[in-house]
Amino acid sequence: MSVPVSVWQGELSLSGVTLHVHVLDDGTRIIEADDMAALLEAWQRGIPVDEAEAAAFARWQRGEAL
């Protein structure tokens, strides 16, 4: 079994947190762990999600153009 490799990387912003995101060669989409922890902390503090940022995140999740 081969280890997946990041074939694309970029940055998205959500609730004031910069997310370093990757698409792996098997199509899996991932968020770097430290960034995910920071996002969860921001949400715990009640920082809202901007609609445009949420839409961009959803497009990335679905594999659509950002």
N, CA, C and O atoms as CSV, one atom per row, in Angstrom:
chain,resi,resn,atom,element,x,y,z
A,1,MET,N,N,0.852,-1.170,0.000
A,1,MET,CA,C,0.000,0.000,0.000
A,1,MET,C,C,0.901,1.238,0.000
A,1,MET,O,O,1.818,1.340,0.815
A,2,SER,N,N,0.642,2.166,-0.904
A,2,SER,CA,C,1.456,3.376,-0.974
A,2,SER,C,C,0.875,4.472,-0.077
A,2,SER,O,O,-0.323,4.505,0.204
A,3,VAL,N,N,1.751,5.351,0.352
A,3,VAL,CA,C,1.345,6.476,1.184
A,3,VAL,C,C,0.815,7.576,0.268
A,3,VAL,O,O,1.486,7.930,-0.701
A,4,PRO,N,N,-0.367,8.127,0.544
A,4,PRO,CA,C,-0.905,9.197,-0.295
A,4,PRO,C,C,0.036,10.408,-0.297
A,4,PRO,O,O,0.723,10.688,0.686
A,5,VAL,N,N,0.042,11.107,-1.423
A,5,VAL,CA,C,0.899,12.270,-1.611
A,5,VAL,C,C,0.027,13.473,-1.931
A,5,VAL,O,O,-0.960,13.355,-2.657
A,6,SER,N,N,0.387,14.620,-1.393
A,6,SER,CA,C,-0.326,15.860,-1.708
A,6,SER,C,C,0.012,16.279,-3.129
A,6,SER,O,O,1.178,16.486,-3.464
A,7,VAL,N,N,-1.021,16.402,-3.966
A,7,VAL,CA,C,-0.818,16.824,-5.352
A,7,VAL,C,C,-1.266,18.277,-5.559
A,7,VAL,O,O,-1.041,18.858,-6.621
A,8,TRP,N,N,-1.892,18.848,-4.546
A,8,TRP,CA,C,-2.306,20.246,-4.592
A,8,TRP,C,C,-2.368,20.753,-3.168
A,8,TRP,O,O,-2.808,20.046,-2.261
A,9,GLN,N,N,-1.921,21.989,-2.979
A,9,GLN,CA,C,-2.047,22.603,-1.670
A,9,GLN,C,C,-2.424,24.065,-1.839
A,9,GLN,O,O,-2.083,24.703,-2.834
A,10,GLY,N,N,-3.125,24.573,-0.859
A,10,GLY,CA,C,-3.552,25.960,-0.916
A,10,GLY,C,C,-3.954,26.426,0.469
A,10,GLY,O,O,-3.797,25.715,1.461
A,11,GLU,N,N,-4.477,27.642,0.507
A,11,GLU,CA,C,-4.920,28.231,1.768
A,11,GLU,C,C,-6.354,28.720,1.620
A,11,GLU,O,O,-6.737,29.283,0.594
A,12,LEU,N,N,-7.122,28.494,2.653
A,12,LEU,CA,C,-8.476,29.024,2.768
A,12,LEU,C,C,-8.581,29.704,4.125
A,12,LEU,O,O,-7.846,29.367,5.052
A,13,SER,N,N,-9.480,30.646,4.239
A,13,SER,CA,C,-9.712,31.307,5.513
A,13,SER,C,C,-11.126,30.992,5.966
A,13,SER,O,O,-12.067,31.000,5.172
A,14,LEU,N,N,-11.257,30.715,7.254
A,14,LEU,CA,C,-12.559,30.419,7.839
A,14,LEU,C,C,-12.525,30.912,9.278
A,14,LEU,O,O,-11.656,30.508,10.051
A,15,SER,N,N,-13.446,31.767,9.640
A,15,SER,CA,C,-13.529,32.321,10.994
A,15,SER,C,C,-12.215,32.966,11.436
A,15,SER,O,O,-11.824,32.870,12.600
A,16,GLY,N,N,-11.549,33.618,10.499
A,16,GLY,CA,C,-10.299,34.301,10.814
A,16,GLY,C,C,-9.090,33.398,10.933
A,16,GLY,O,O,-8.011,33.857,11.309
A,17,VAL,N,N,-9.248,32.130,10.622
A,17,VAL,CA,C,-8.155,31.154,10.716
A,17,VAL,C,C,-7.718,30.793,9.295
A,17,VAL,O,O,-8.548,30.468,8.446
A,18,THR,N,N,-6.413,30.852,9.048
A,18,THR,CA,C,-5.883,30.404,7.760
A,18,THR,C,C,-5.742,28.896,7.811
A,18,THR,O,O,-5.050,28.349,8.670
A,19,LEU,N,N,-6.409,28.232,6.876
A,19,LEU,CA,C,-6.354,26.773,6.788
A,19,LEU,C,C,-5.437,26.377,5.640
A,19,LEU,O,O,-5.643,26.803,4.504
A,20,HIS,N,N,-4.430,25.568,5.931
A,20,HIS,CA,C,-3.578,25.003,4.893
A,20,HIS,C,C,-4.235,23.683,4.493
A,20,HIS,O,O,-4.329,22.751,5.291
A,21,VAL,N,N,-4.680,23.629,3.254
A,21,VAL,CA,C,-5.460,22.487,2.784
A,21,VAL,C,C,-4.709,21.770,1.666
A,21,VAL,O,O,-3.901,22.365,0.951
A,22,HIS,N,N,-4.996,20.488,1.538
A,22,HIS,CA,C,-4.330,19.656,0.538
A,22,HIS,C,C,-5.354,18.768,-0.150
A,22,HIS,O,O,-6.399,18.432,0.408
A,23,VAL,N,N,-5.020,18.399,-1.381
A,23,VAL,CA,C,-5.743,17.340,-2.084
A,23,VAL,C,C,-4.711,16.253,-2.337
A,23,VAL,O,O,-3.662,16.504,-2.929
A,24,LEU,N,N,-5.016,15.049,-1.885
A,24,LEU,CA,C,-4.096,13.931,-2.040
A,24,LEU,C,C,-4.304,13.252,-3.385
A,24,LEU,O,O,-5.323,13.456,-4.046
A,25,ASP,N,N,-3.330,12.445,-3.780
A,25,ASP,CA,C,-3.398,11.797,-5.089
A,25,ASP,C,C,-4.553,10.812,-5.210
A,25,ASP,O,O,-4.884,10.387,-6.317
A,26,ASP,N,N,-5.171,10.440,-4.095
A,26,ASP,CA,C,-6.352,9.572,-4.158
A,26,ASP,C,C,-7.650,10.371,-4.100
A,26,ASP,O,O,-8.738,9.799,-4.026
A,27,GLY,N,N,-7.525,11.725,-4.135
A,27,GLY,CA,C,-8.698,12.594,-4.129
A,27,GLY,C,C,-9.139,13.056,-2.744
A,27,GLY,O,O,-9.999,13.929,-2.629
A,28,THR,N,N,-8.566,12.488,-1.706
A,28,THR,CA,C,-8.913,12.891,-0.352
A,28,THR,C,C,-8.517,14.338,-0.118
A,28,THR,O,O,-7.445,14.767,-0.547
A,29,ARG,N,N,-9.365,15.086,0.551
A,29,ARG,CA,C,-9.085,16.464,0.887
A,29,ARG,C,C,-8.817,16.548,2.383
A,29,ARG,O,O,-9.583,16.019,3.189
A,30,ILE,N,N,-7.723,17.219,2.752
A,30,ILE,CA,C,-7.366,17.294,4.166
A,30,ILE,C,C,-7.016,18.721,4.569
A,30,ILE,O,O,-6.604,19.540,3.748
A,31,ILE,N,N,-7.194,18.991,5.860
A,31,ILE,CA,C,-6.802,20.246,6.499
A,31,ILE,C,C,-5.682,19.882,7.465
A,31,ILE,O,O,-5.789,18.897,8.196
A,32,GLU,N,N,-4.612,20.669,7.473
A,32,GLU,CA,C,-3.517,20.386,8.395
A,32,GLU,C,C,-4.041,20.432,9.831
A,32,GLU,O,O,-4.870,21.275,10.172
A,33,ALA,N,N,-3.548,19.516,10.664
A,33,ALA,CA,C,-4.073,19.305,12.012
A,33,ALA,C,C,-4.024,20.557,12.886
A,33,ALA,O,O,-4.998,20.853,13.577
A,34,ASP,N,N,-2.927,21.290,12.873
A,34,ASP,CA,C,-2.824,22.491,13.712
A,34,ASP,C,C,-3.866,23.530,13.313
A,34,ASP,O,O,-4.420,24.228,14.162
A,35,ASP,N,N,-4.123,23.621,12.010
A,35,ASP,CA,C,-5.111,24.586,11.527
A,35,ASP,C,C,-6.521,24.163,11.916
A,35,ASP,O,O,-7.351,25.008,12.252
A,36,MET,N,N,-6.797,22.873,11.874
A,36,MET,CA,C,-8.112,22.379,12.281
A,36,MET,C,C,-8.333,22.655,13.758
A,36,MET,O,O,-9.430,23.045,14.160
A,37,ALA,N,N,-7.296,22.455,14.576
A,37,ALA,CA,C,-7.401,22.738,16.013
A,37,ALA,C,C,-7.671,24.222,16.239
A,37,ALA,O,O,-8.486,24.582,17.088
A,38,ALA,N,N,-6.987,25.088,15.481
A,38,ALA,CA,C,-7.196,26.537,15.617
A,38,ALA,C,C,-8.612,26.921,15.201
A,38,ALA,O,O,-9.221,27.796,15.817
A,39,LEU,N,N,-9.143,26.275,14.160
A,39,LEU,CA,C,-10.501,26.558,13.713
A,39,LEU,C,C,-11.517,26.154,14.783
A,39,LEU,O,O,-12.455,26.900,15.066
A,40,LEU,N,N,-11.331,24.987,15.368
A,40,LEU,CA,C,-12.246,24.543,16.422
A,40,LEU,C,C,-12.192,25.477,17.626
A,40,LEU,O,O,-13.218,25.749,18.250
A,41,GLU,N,N,-10.998,25.969,17.954
A,41,GLU,CA,C,-10.863,26.932,19.046
A,41,GLU,C,C,-11.599,28.239,18.721
A,41,GLU,O,O,-12.262,28.816,19.583
A,42,ALA,N,N,-11.475,28.697,17.472
A,42,ALA,CA,C,-12.169,29.924,17.062
A,42,ALA,C,C,-13.675,29.742,17.193
A,42,ALA,O,O,-14.369,30.635,17.680
A,43,TRP,N,N,-14.178,28.606,16.767
A,43,TRP,CA,C,-15.611,28.348,16.871
A,43,TRP,C,C,-16.037,28.257,18.333
A,43,TRP,O,O,-17.124,28.709,18.692
A,44,GLN,N,N,-15.191,27.679,19.172
A,44,GLN,CA,C,-15.509,27.584,20.599
A,44,GLN,C,C,-15.604,28.981,21.217
A,44,GLN,O,O,-16.395,29.206,22.134
A,45,ARG,N,N,-14.795,29.917,20.712
A,45,ARG,CA,C,-14.842,31.299,21.198
A,45,ARG,C,C,-15.999,32.076,20.578
A,45,ARG,O,O,-16.216,33.239,20.920
A,46,GLY,N,N,-16.737,31.454,19.677
A,46,GLY,CA,C,-17.907,32.090,19.095
A,46,GLY,C,C,-17.627,32.959,17.881
A,46,GLY,O,O,-18.470,33.773,17.503
A,47,ILE,N,N,-16.465,32.807,17.264
A,47,ILE,CA,C,-16.151,33.596,16.069
A,47,ILE,C,C,-17.004,33.062,14.917
A,47,ILE,O,O,-16.956,31.874,14.601
A,48,PRO,N,N,-17.779,33.940,14.297
A,48,PRO,CA,C,-18.704,33.485,13.247
A,48,PRO,C,C,-17.983,33.104,11.956
A,48,PRO,O,O,-16.821,33.448,11.739
A,49,VAL,N,N,-18.706,32.391,11.120
A,49,VAL,CA,C,-18.215,31.994,9.801
A,49,VAL,C,C,-18.792,32.956,8.770
A,49,VAL,O,O,-20.008,33.137,8.697
A,50,ASP,N,N,-17.930,33.565,7.982
A,50,ASP,CA,C,-18.349,34.443,6.900
A,50,ASP,C,C,-18.954,33.595,5.777
A,50,ASP,O,O,-18.418,32.540,5.438
A,51,GLU,N,N,-20.061,34.054,5.206
A,51,GLU,CA,C,-20.744,33.277,4.151
A,51,GLU,C,C,-19.874,33.017,2.944
A,51,GLU,O,O,-19.880,31.912,2.401
A,52,ALA,N,N,-19.118,34.025,2.512
A,52,ALA,CA,C,-18.257,33.863,1.326
A,52,ALA,C,C,-17.142,32.852,1.611
A,52,ALA,O,O,-16.803,32.037,0.753
A,53,GLU,N,N,-16.576,32.911,2.821
A,53,GLU,CA,C,-15.536,31.951,3.188
A,53,GLU,C,C,-16.108,30.540,3.262
A,53,GLU,O,O,-15.474,29.583,2.817
A,54,ALA,N,N,-17.295,30.416,3.819
A,54,ALA,CA,C,-17.938,29.099,3.904
A,54,ALA,C,C,-18.227,28.544,2.515
A,54,ALA,O,O,-18.084,27.343,2.282
A,55,ALA,N,N,-18.631,29.410,1.596
A,55,ALA,CA,C,-18.910,28.969,0.223
A,55,ALA,C,C,-17.631,28.490,-0.462
A,55,ALA,O,O,-17.645,27.475,-1.159
A,56,ALA,N,N,-16.517,29.220,-0.267
A,56,ALA,CA,C,-15.239,28.815,-0.858
A,56,ALA,C,C,-14.783,27.479,-0.274
A,56,ALA,O,O,-14.277,26.620,-0.997
A,57,PHE,N,N,-14.964,27.307,1.039
A,57,PHE,CA,C,-14.599,26.047,1.685
A,57,PHE,C,C,-15.435,24.895,1.119
A,57,PHE,O,O,-14.904,23.820,0.843
A,58,ALA,N,N,-16.721,25.115,0.948
A,58,ALA,CA,C,-17.607,24.077,0.411
A,58,ALA,C,C,-17.209,23.706,-1.017
A,58,ALA,O,O,-17.241,22.531,-1.384
A,59,ARG,N,N,-16.834,24.703,-1.821
A,59,ARG,CA,C,-16.384,24.410,-3.195
A,59,ARG,C,C,-15.127,23.546,-3.169
A,59,ARG,O,O,-15.012,22.590,-3.936
A,60,TRP,N,N,-14.181,23.884,-2.285
A,60,TRP,CA,C,-12.958,23.083,-2.173
A,60,TRP,C,C,-13.309,21.649,-1.756
A,60,TRP,O,O,-12.784,20.683,-2.310
A,61,GLN,N,N,-14.191,21.530,-0.786
A,61,GLN,CA,C,-14.599,20.203,-0.288
A,61,GLN,C,C,-15.206,19.353,-1.401
A,61,GLN,O,O,-14.961,18.149,-1.473
A,62,ARG,N,N,-15.990,19.976,-2.258
A,62,ARG,CA,C,-16.656,19.265,-3.353
A,62,ARG,C,C,-15.739,19.045,-4.547
A,62,ARG,O,O,-16.096,18.322,-5.477
A,63,GLY,N,N,-14.553,19.667,-4.531
A,63,GLY,CA,C,-13.635,19.517,-5.653
A,63,GLY,C,C,-13.893,20.473,-6.783
A,63,GLY,O,O,-13.455,20.246,-7.910
A,64,GLU,N,N,-14.605,21.545,-6.491
A,64,GLU,CA,C,-14.895,22.556,-7.507
A,64,GLU,C,C,-13.833,23.648,-7.453
A,64,GLU,O,O,-13.077,23.744,-6.486
A,65,ALA,N,N,-13.781,24.457,-8.482
A,65,ALA,CA,C,-12.813,25.557,-8.542
A,65,ALA,C,C,-13.068,26.530,-7.400
A,65,ALA,O,O,-14.213,26.799,-7.038
A,66,LEU,N,N,-11.979,27.056,-6.836
A,66,LEU,CA,C,-12.106,28.022,-5.750
A,66,LEU,C,C,-12.418,29.364,-6.280
A,66,LEU,O,O,-12.563,30.314,-5.509
